[in-house]
Amino acid sequence: MPRVVTLIVINLAVLTGCGQPTGDATQRVAETPSYEERLRLQLETAKPGDIILIPAGQHRFSRSLTLNTDNVTIRGAGMDKSVLSFAGQIAGAEGLLVNASDFTIEDVAIEDTRGDALKINEGTNIVIRRVRTEWTNGPDTDNGSYGIYPVQTENTLIEGSVAIGASDAGIYVGQSRFVVVRGNRVEFNVAGIEIENTVHADVYDNVATNNTGGILVFNMPDLPQEGHSTRVFDNEVVDNNTPNFAPRGTAVAGVPTGSGILVNSNDKVEIFANRIGNNQTANVLISSVFSAGYSERKFADSFDPYPEMIYIYGNEFFPGGNAPDRAELETLRISVFGEDGRLPDIVWDGAINPERDDSMGVICVDNEAATVVNVDARNGYQNISTDMTNHRCTHEKLAGVTLATR
């Protein structure tokens, strides 16, 4: 049987019978540790198998919380009932930092942290279920970077959660393997959901709206693992037009406002059965790392900067691309598609591995009337093309992700 650890709220009237505490009772009340101290002690002394229950209410914290014990569950009364508020945080880089495996957190909210809200580092078998992370003041450059933030994990499930107001990504999964992100809502973040340098991820049944960019699948240089094999499907990716409020110099500071799904320097990405629309730069953007401001001299020779084997099929597209957040794209829109025109649903920077003979198979599209515009960004937008000849192709479909223990 797991050890269930519950925080008990002391009733002052019980200490004295009734009325104001006096005598010894006054001393006992004065020595009663705060909720923050009690929860911190529970986390620090946790044993494998413990279930730590967070009661309903708003609980205030001034410093980060840390858990270093494997096989612990943190469970609240609901993500709108059990609220850990860090609005008065004076120390620590996160709200809750977990350095452990076989970890579950569910039915809890983490609000207004100075840095990241929930970070899980180097764990296996991670479950994040019905967790809300939020900066309650809305989009702000001073908000923490990440809401839900597992990094270097394996067998990770994020479901039924909500992430609002992150100045980088609401839900970010980095340098991980075997990941499922499903049934979440991400809103008013710079990046709604970001899958970065991760191998085998399924992202489905999510709602990404009112972010700068809805769903991002990135590979960034100078990290120990390159990502591939991500499926993005059955999501609603609409109205992602919140102005970019990321701090200058961060990777997502370059994400154009109005990006629906953005793939950067990643391979084997499937985008299918999504509802995508009213993203004012483009419904789907596909680019190399060069479009993020890197040159060949800025990363190791082993890094592959080119997106390849991108397969887009069976999506329901609604109009987008009517007000691109880049002067070059706006000029292109007007000159090629007319004053009242829109960019095609799929915008590609056109960067191709020089070892390839042509662009056949870089992006395959089987999506009714959806088309690709190659904007030829590396050559100064000189040779714009909407020729679909090399995009009328298919790729072998990826297998779904099966988590080992969930």
Wavefront OBJ file of the C-alpha trace (Angstrom):
o trace
v 0.000 0.000 0.000
v 1.335 3.468 -0.814
v 1.893 5.814 2.089
v -0.627 8.655 1.750
v 0.676 11.919 3.146
v -1.921 14.612 3.807
v -1.330 18.120 5.091
v -3.631 18.829 8.044
v -4.894 22.362 8.630
v -5.063 23.069 12.375
v -8.315 24.508 13.690
v -7.388 27.179 16.233
v -10.660 26.824 18.093
v -9.903 23.162 18.770
v -6.633 24.109 20.445
v -8.379 26.185 23.118
v -11.882 24.852 23.161
v -13.213 28.112 21.652
v -12.404 31.801 21.327
v -8.859 33.239 21.264
v -5.897 30.951 22.047
v -4.260 31.659 25.400
v -1.333 30.384 27.438
v 0.234 27.208 26.104
v -2.115 27.240 23.116
v -0.668 30.568 21.996
v 2.809 29.057 22.014
v 1.632 26.014 20.088
v -0.057 28.158 17.409
v 3.047 30.302 17.058
v 5.160 27.225 16.475
v 2.833 25.698 13.886
v 4.835 25.495 10.618
v 3.432 27.216 7.569
v 1.882 25.279 4.727
v 4.959 26.052 2.630
v 7.267 24.590 5.282
v 5.134 21.479 5.721
v 4.901 20.734 2.002
v 8.612 21.386 1.574
v 9.334 18.890 4.374
v 7.048 16.305 2.798
v 8.890 16.588 -0.510
v 12.310 16.465 1.116
v 11.478 13.395 3.266
v 9.344 11.538 0.706
v 9.782 7.795 0.349
v 9.191 5.726 -2.814
v 5.505 4.951 -3.103
v 4.316 8.078 -1.274
v 1.197 9.904 -2.400
v 1.303 13.556 -1.359
v -2.171 15.081 -1.259
v -2.606 18.811 -1.821
v -5.885 20.074 -0.346
v -8.153 22.535 -2.070
v -7.311 26.197 -1.627
v -4.763 28.748 -2.749
v -1.426 28.028 -1.104
v 1.311 30.678 -1.282
v 5.034 29.981 -1.657
v 8.063 32.226 -1.518
v 10.699 29.705 -2.665
v 11.010 26.838 -5.124
v 9.938 23.326 -4.201
v 12.110 20.306 -5.066
v 11.475 16.556 -5.190
v 14.379 14.111 -5.598
v 12.684 10.798 -4.701
v 11.551 8.220 -7.288
v 8.034 6.788 -7.425
v 6.116 9.642 -5.802
v 2.672 10.971 -6.713
v 1.532 14.540 -6.055
v -2.242 14.762 -6.224
v -4.520 17.748 -5.724
v -8.273 18.222 -5.590
v -8.411 19.688 -9.115
v -6.397 22.062 -11.266
v -8.787 24.899 -10.402
v -9.044 23.928 -6.720
v -5.559 23.084 -5.440
v -3.464 26.114 -6.412
v 0.218 26.589 -5.624
v 0.776 30.319 -6.011
v 4.283 31.718 -6.383
v 3.201 35.331 -6.875
v 5.431 36.319 -3.956
v 8.404 34.129 -4.932
v 11.745 35.555 -3.808
v 14.083 32.619 -4.464
v 14.462 29.689 -6.832
v 14.452 29.190 -10.583
v 11.253 27.124 -10.765
v 7.994 26.572 -8.963
v 8.412 22.805 -8.636
v 11.611 21.024 -9.758
v 11.526 17.226 -9.978
v 14.705 15.164 -10.376
v 13.117 11.726 -10.225
v 11.594 8.852 -12.182
v 8.213 7.123 -11.908
v 6.691 10.479 -11.017
v 3.044 11.483 -11.323
v 1.502 14.892 -10.734
v -2.206 15.487 -11.223
v -5.064 17.827 -10.419
v -2.900 20.771 -9.323
v -2.302 24.339 -10.531
v 1.016 26.187 -10.389
v 0.690 29.932 -10.841
v 2.885 32.997 -11.282
v 6.329 31.473 -10.830
v 9.372 33.658 -11.274
v 10.912 31.091 -13.647
v 9.591 27.813 -15.059
v 6.438 26.490 -13.411
v 6.961 22.693 -13.451
v 10.301 21.236 -14.533
v 11.048 17.507 -14.628
v 14.687 16.715 -15.288
v 16.138 13.389 -16.526
v 13.329 11.130 -15.344
v 11.673 8.060 -16.846
v 7.990 7.131 -16.636
v 6.583 10.613 -16.077
v 2.845 11.402 -15.924
v 1.565 14.987 -15.912
v -2.213 14.882 -15.819
v -4.713 17.707 -15.369
v -2.078 20.209 -14.313
v -2.575 23.913 -14.961
v 0.364 26.301 -15.227
v -0.491 29.962 -15.603
v 0.816 33.487 -15.329
v -2.355 35.240 -14.318
v -1.306 38.682 -15.609
v -1.496 37.473 -19.216
v 1.253 37.607 -21.880
v 4.325 39.383 -20.491
v 8.034 39.202 -21.271
v 8.729 38.973 -17.541
v 6.714 35.764 -17.183
v 8.579 32.508 -16.650
v 9.857 30.716 -19.730
v 8.144 27.325 -19.545
v 4.890 26.090 -18.065
v 5.158 22.290 -18.217
v 8.784 21.419 -18.927
v 10.066 17.818 -19.025
v 13.620 17.662 -20.381
v 15.835 14.623 -21.050
v 13.007 12.288 -20.053
v 11.758 8.972 -21.397
v 8.222 7.547 -21.456
v 6.455 10.826 -20.725
v 2.710 11.482 -20.800
v 1.196 14.974 -20.630
v -2.598 14.929 -20.792
v -5.618 16.981 -19.898
v -3.498 19.930 -18.827
v -3.637 23.695 -19.402
v -0.731 26.087 -19.972
v -1.233 29.858 -20.171
v 1.097 32.839 -20.426
v 4.597 31.328 -20.780
v 7.168 33.665 -22.336
v 8.674 30.677 -24.162
v 6.533 27.524 -24.348
v 3.408 26.517 -22.475
v 4.225 22.825 -22.878
v 7.828 22.086 -23.807
v 9.352 18.625 -24.209
v 13.075 18.699 -24.912
v 15.762 16.087 -25.641
v 13.387 13.292 -24.700
v 12.290 9.931 -26.066
v 8.844 8.352 -26.348
v 6.439 11.140 -25.522
v 2.658 11.558 -25.713
v 1.079 15.023 -25.433
v -2.698 14.731 -25.675
v -5.901 16.461 -24.721
v -4.299 19.687 -23.497
v -5.176 23.355 -23.979
v -2.424 25.915 -24.557
v -3.242 29.597 -24.848
v -1.509 32.991 -24.754
v 2.014 31.512 -24.742
v 4.733 32.393 -27.233
v 4.854 28.720 -28.268
v 1.810 26.695 -27.335
v 3.396 23.233 -27.538
v 7.050 22.751 -28.441
v 8.679 19.403 -29.194
v 12.424 20.011 -29.407
v 15.267 17.569 -30.157
v 12.947 14.726 -29.191
v 12.654 11.243 -30.711
v 9.229 9.611 -31.131
v 6.490 11.990 -30.026
v 2.741 11.904 -30.579
v 0.945 15.251 -30.201
v -2.822 14.908 -30.568
v -6.275 16.060 -29.440
v -4.869 19.366 -28.198
v -6.250 22.892 -28.608
v -3.609 25.514 -29.427
v -5.099 28.974 -29.754
v -4.117 32.591 -29.118
v -0.412 31.785 -28.951
v 2.281 33.381 -31.114
v 2.869 29.925 -32.625
v 0.548 26.992 -32.018
v 2.624 23.797 -32.233
v 6.394 23.779 -32.869
v 8.581 20.804 -33.814
v 12.183 21.982 -33.634
v 15.743 20.721 -33.791
v 18.241 23.136 -32.330
v 22.039 22.842 -32.778
v 24.563 22.168 -30.017
v 22.341 19.766 -28.096
v 23.320 16.131 -27.439
v 20.349 14.594 -29.300
v 18.721 15.387 -32.632
v 15.011 14.788 -32.837
v 12.897 12.986 -35.423
v 9.685 10.983 -35.815
v 6.935 13.266 -34.500
v 3.252 12.921 -35.350
v 1.011 15.991 -34.971
v -2.626 15.009 -35.510
v -6.238 15.614 -34.511
v -5.392 18.995 -33.009
v -7.188 22.332 -33.296
v -4.617 24.984 -34.206
v -6.451 28.259 -34.749
v -6.101 31.995 -34.149
v -2.481 31.928 -33.030
v -1.912 35.639 -33.512
v -0.716 36.907 -30.114
v 2.272 39.245 -30.623
v 5.589 37.618 -29.748
v 6.546 38.569 -26.178
v 9.604 36.309 -25.751
v 12.753 37.865 -24.284
v 15.234 38.957 -26.941
v 17.859 36.381 -27.841
v 15.757 33.316 -27.032
v 15.054 30.734 -29.731
v 11.333 31.466 -29.886
v 11.852 35.226 -30.123
v 12.102 34.611 -33.868
v 8.765 32.820 -34.180
v 6.535 34.955 -36.414
v 3.258 36.058 -34.893
v 0.537 34.109 -36.625
v 2.278 30.721 -36.983
v 0.043 27.659 -36.818
v 2.333 24.605 -36.960
v 6.035 25.335 -37.364
v 8.647 22.693 -38.237
v 12.281 23.766 -38.036
v 15.210 21.513 -39.027
v 13.390 18.336 -38.021
v 12.946 15.106 -39.974
v 10.150 12.550 -40.228
v 7.287 14.791 -39.146
v 3.678 13.882 -39.955
v 0.959 16.540 -39.828
v -2.491 15.062 -40.401
v -6.172 15.277 -39.480
v -5.775 18.649 -37.785
v -8.077 21.678 -37.978
v -5.780 24.590 -38.824
v -6.829 28.124 -39.643
v -6.725 31.891 -39.182
v -3.019 31.913 -38.392
v -2.054 35.184 -40.006
v 1.513 34.421 -41.103
v 0.890 30.848 -42.239
v -1.075 27.798 -41.203
v 2.057 25.645 -41.604
v 5.643 26.937 -41.727
v 8.565 24.662 -42.609
v 12.083 26.007 -42.332
v 15.752 25.275 -41.857
v 17.797 26.575 -38.974
v 19.135 29.236 -41.330
v 15.761 30.974 -41.173
v 16.267 31.200 -37.405
v 19.361 33.343 -37.952
v 22.074 30.679 -37.887
v 24.881 30.385 -40.405
v 26.950 27.279 -41.203
v 29.666 28.493 -38.858
v 27.339 28.550 -35.848
v 26.839 24.810 -35.338
v 28.724 21.521 -35.536
v 29.203 19.779 -38.882
v 27.231 16.801 -37.553
v 24.052 18.846 -37.134
v 21.480 18.459 -39.923
v 19.929 21.895 -40.515
v 17.464 20.799 -43.204
v 13.891 19.591 -42.614
v 13.207 16.422 -44.598
v 10.539 13.724 -44.898
v 7.705 16.045 -43.876
v 4.329 14.489 -44.675
v 1.159 16.621 -44.629
v -2.172 14.951 -45.332
v -5.848 14.933 -44.439
v -5.939 18.257 -42.597
v -8.876 20.672 -42.637
v -7.450 24.056 -43.499
v -9.243 27.363 -42.982
v -7.981 30.647 -44.454
v -4.720 31.997 -43.031
v -1.636 33.796 -44.286
v -3.421 37.118 -44.794
v -1.060 39.294 -42.680
v 2.418 37.748 -42.418
v 4.615 38.948 -39.574
v 7.662 39.381 -41.799
v 8.196 42.203 -44.260
v 9.587 39.821 -46.891
v 6.567 37.528 -46.640
v 4.127 40.431 -46.694
v 5.782 41.832 -49.830
v 5.667 38.373 -51.382
v 1.998 37.943 -50.480
v 1.016 41.153 -52.223
v 3.271 40.762 -55.251
v 2.444 37.110 -55.965
v -1.088 36.677 -54.605
v -2.521 40.187 -54.791
v -3.438 42.953 -52.383
v -6.264 40.879 -50.918
v -4.535 37.541 -51.396
v -3.270 35.018 -48.872
v -0.179 32.887 -48.672
v -0.764 29.195 -49.343
v -1.415 27.003 -46.322
v 2.155 25.641 -46.366
v 5.070 28.081 -46.465
v 8.570 26.634 -46.935
v 11.830 28.565 -46.763
v 13.142 26.414 -49.633
v 16.440 25.377 -48.027
v 17.590 22.026 -49.443
v 20.505 19.838 -48.482
v 23.059 20.506 -51.258
v 23.701 16.746 -51.468
v 20.166 16.177 -52.772
v 19.420 16.117 -56.491
v 16.142 18.006 -56.084
v 13.418 18.764 -53.551
v 11.379 15.609 -54.198
v 10.319 14.136 -50.868
v 11.373 17.039 -48.661
v 7.694 17.921 -48.175
v 5.005 15.523 -49.365
v 1.431 16.809 -49.488
v -1.770 14.809 -49.920
v -4.268 17.351 -48.682
v -6.917 18.237 -51.262
v -6.330 21.821 -52.450
v -3.533 22.678 -50.005
v -0.387 23.936 -51.725
v 3.204 24.839 -50.881
v 4.969 28.105 -51.619
v 8.762 27.902 -51.754
v 9.860 31.415 -50.772
v 13.566 30.825 -51.546
v 14.610 32.624 -48.359
v 18.326 31.792 -48.580
v 18.551 33.466 -51.961
v 16.792 36.653 -50.962
v 13.275 35.605 -52.027
v 14.287 35.728 -55.698
v 12.811 32.513 -57.093
v 9.350 32.125 -55.609
v 7.627 28.905 -56.641
v 4.242 27.297 -56.134
v 5.064 24.315 -58.356
v 3.693 21.201 -56.621
v 5.485 18.658 -58.837
v 8.001 17.612 -56.173
v 5.415 17.702 -53.389
v 2.905 15.266 -54.880
v 4.379 12.302 -53.054
v 3.960 10.151 -49.964
v 6.127 8.852 -47.162
v 5.835 5.665 -45.182
v 3.672 6.530 -42.212
v 5.212 6.572 -38.760
v 4.162 4.129 -36.066
v 2.310 5.508 -33.067
v 4.088 6.010 -29.783
v 3.453 3.364 -27.149
v 4.630 4.309 -23.692
v 6.311 1.508 -21.770
v 4.355 1.816 -18.546
v 1.283 3.924 -19.296
l 1 2 3 4 5 6 7 8 9 10 11 12 13 14 15 16 17 18 19 20 21 22 23 24 25 26 27 28 29 30 31 32 33 34 35 36 37 38 39 40 41 42 43 44 45 46 47 48 49 50 51 52 53 54 55 56 57 58 59 60 61 62 63 64 65 66 67 68 69 70 71 72 73 74 75 76 77 78 79 80 81 82 83 84 85 86 87 88 89 90 91 92 93 94 95 96 97 98 99 100 101 102 103 104 105 106 107 108 109 110 111 112 113 114 115 116 117 118 119 120 121 122 123 124 125 126 127 128 129 130 131 132 133 134 135 136 137 138 139 140 141 142 143 144 145 146 147 148 149 150 151 152 153 154 155 156 157 158 159 160 161 162 163 164 165 166 167 168 169 170 171 172 173 174 175 176 177 178 179 180 181 182 183 184 185 186 187 188 189 190 191 192 193 194 195 196 197 198 199 200 201 202 203 204 205 206 207 208 209 210 211 212 213 214 215 216 217 218 219 220 221 222 223 224 225 226 227 228 229 230 231 232 233 234 235 236 237 238 239 240 241 242 243 244 245 246 247 248 249 250 251 252 253 254 255 256 257 258 259 260 261 262 263 264 265 266 267 268 269 270 271 272 273 274 275 276 277 278 279 280 281 282 283 284 285 286 287 288 289 290 291 292 293 294 295 296 297 298 299 300 301 302 303 304 305 306 307 308 309 310 311 312 313 314 315 316 317 318 319 320 321 322 323 324 325 326 327 328 329 330 331 332 333 334 335 336 337 338 339 340 341 342 343 344 345 346 347 348 349 350 351 352 353 354 355 356 357 358 359 360 361 362 363 364 365 366 367 368 369 370 371 372 373 374 375 376 377 378 379 380 381 382 383 384 385 386 387 388 389 390 391 392 393 394 395 396 397 398 399 400 401 402 403 404 405 406
